[in-house]
Amino acid sequence: MIAHNILTAYDFTKPQHEAWIKKEMGVIGMRLKYELEGKSVLELEPIREQKKVLQPQEVFQNKFQNLMTYENA
């Protein structure tokens, strides 16, 4: 990149380097350029509602009840 006078992130975003970035770095280089310019290239996924999980106490109680059931059988 030094050979093309790209020394900083700002230099990387200059329009005169776009053809070189496309040729040498491909899609990933262009995505990097757009991100440095403040353009989002990936959409954020919405936060999914979390499923209810058992609390540790509930898990212990269930295991203990299962153990007691096996011992009594």
N, C-alpha and C positions, 0 to 999 in steps of 0.2 A: 504494500500500500504506500510505502514511502516513495517508491518510484513514481507514483501517480499524485504525489503531494497530498496524500491523505494522512494527516498527522494527528487530527483530533476528531471527535465525534461530529463537531460542526462541519469540518471538511468533508466528512463522509456524506453529510446530507446535502451538499451543494449539487445543483442540477447538472453541472458539467461531468459529474462522476457517475451519473445514473446508468449510462450505457455500459461502462466498465463493471459496475456492480451487477447488472443483469447478466453480463457475459461470464464473469469470473465467479460470482457468488450465487447466482440463480435466485430462486424464490426466497430462500432464507435471507439472503443479503437485502433483497427489496423489503422484506418484512421488517428487518432490523432498521433500515433507512426510514420506513414509515413510522415505526415506533419512536425513533429518535426525533422525528418531526412532530410527535404528539398525536399521530393518527393511530387509532386502535385497529389492529388487524385481526384480532380474535374477539368474538363476542363473549361476554360473561354469561355463564349459565345461572339461571335462577336457583336460589337456595331451596332445596327440597325440604318438605316437612319431615322431621325426624320421626322414625318409628319409636313406639314406646318400648323401652328395654327394661328387663327385670332389674330391680335394685339388688345389690349384693345380699342384703338381708333376706329378700324373697328367694333368691337362688339357694342360699344356705338352708332356709326352712324347707324348700322343696326337696333338696337332697337328703336332709335329715328325716323328713317324713317318708321318703322312699326307702331309706336304710331301715327305719323302724318297721316298715311294712314287710321287707324281706326277712328281717330277723324274727318277726312274729309268725311268718308263714311256715 
